[in-house]
Amino acid sequence: MKALPFQMVTLVEILETSAEAWWRLAGMVGQAIVKLEPHYDLGPNGAGAIGATLGEINREAQKLELRSALHQLKRMSEYITPRPGRSVVQSEIRQMMVDLHYRILEDLENRFFLSIPDDNVAFYRPSEPLFGSEVEAKFPMMSEDISEAGKCLALNRPTASVFHLMRLAEIAVQRFGDKLGVALATEKNWQNVLDEINKAIKALDQKAPITKAYAEAAAHLYNVKICWRNEVMHPKQTYTPEEARAVFDAARIFIRDLAGIL
C-alpha cells in the first residue's frame, strides 16, 4: 500500500510501506559498495552484474519516490552502458555508489511526518460525523467546515479551528433566525442576536413543546457566545487548544439542537 499525500497513516502502515523497502535498499547499496572495493575483481562481466544490481536498487528507490537518488541511478546506468573506446572504472562506479548512498539519506531526511496524539485522532479521522448524522443530513453545507474544524483541533491549530466554527455558527444563527421569523443577516452583535431570538421565542405559545426546544437551543447559543468571549460576532485574535475545544463543544451542541427542530 502506498500512502497518499496529506493522508494520515499509522506507524505500522509507515513501517509496512517504507521501512522494509528502505532496509532492502540500504542493504543492496551497502553490499554493492563492499563488492566495489579495490581488492575485489569484478571480472569481465562486472558491468553487467552492476547493471542488474542498479536495476534492483532503482525499483526500490521508485517505491520510496527518492527523486535525487533516481537521478543518480540514471547517471550510473548511463556510465556503465557500453560505449566504444570507454570502459567502466571500478573506483569511479564505487564513488558513484557512495554518492548514491548519501543521496538516499538526503531524500529521506526531506520526508516529514506529523504525529497526532491518540486523543486527537477522532477529530482528524472520525468514525462517524463529528456533529452527528442528523446535522450531516440537514446541513450538508456545513460538512466541510465541520471536518476542517476537527482537523485543526487534531493538528493543534486552535485559532484556525475557531475560524471554521465561526463560519458554522453564522450559518446556524441565520437558519435559527429564519425559523423564528427574525432577520439577522446584517446583525453582528452577539447580544443583539440573542435578544432578537429570545424576543421571538417569548412571543410563542410557552406551553408548546417546540417553544421549549427553541428556548433550549437559544440557551446553547448563549454558551457559544460565552465561549467566544466576545460581544461582537468575530473571534478574538488567538485561541488556546482548551478555548477552541470549548467553542467546538458549544457549537456542536447548538447546531445539533438546531438540526432537531428545523
Buried (B, 14 or more C-beta within 10 A) or exposed (E): EEBEEEEBBEEEEEEBBBEEBBEBBBEBBEEBBEBBEEEEEBEEEBBEBBBEBBEEBBEBBEBBEBEBBBEBBEEBBEBBEEEEEEEBEBEEBBEBBBBBBEBBBEBBEEEEEEEBEEEBBBBBEBEEBBBBEBBBEBBEEBBEBBBBBBBBBBBBBBBBBBBBBBBBBEBBBBBBBEBBEBEBEEBEEBEBBBEBBBEBBEEBEEEEEEBEBBBBBBBBBBBBBEBBEEEEBEBEEEBEBEBBBBBBEBBBBBBBBBBBEB
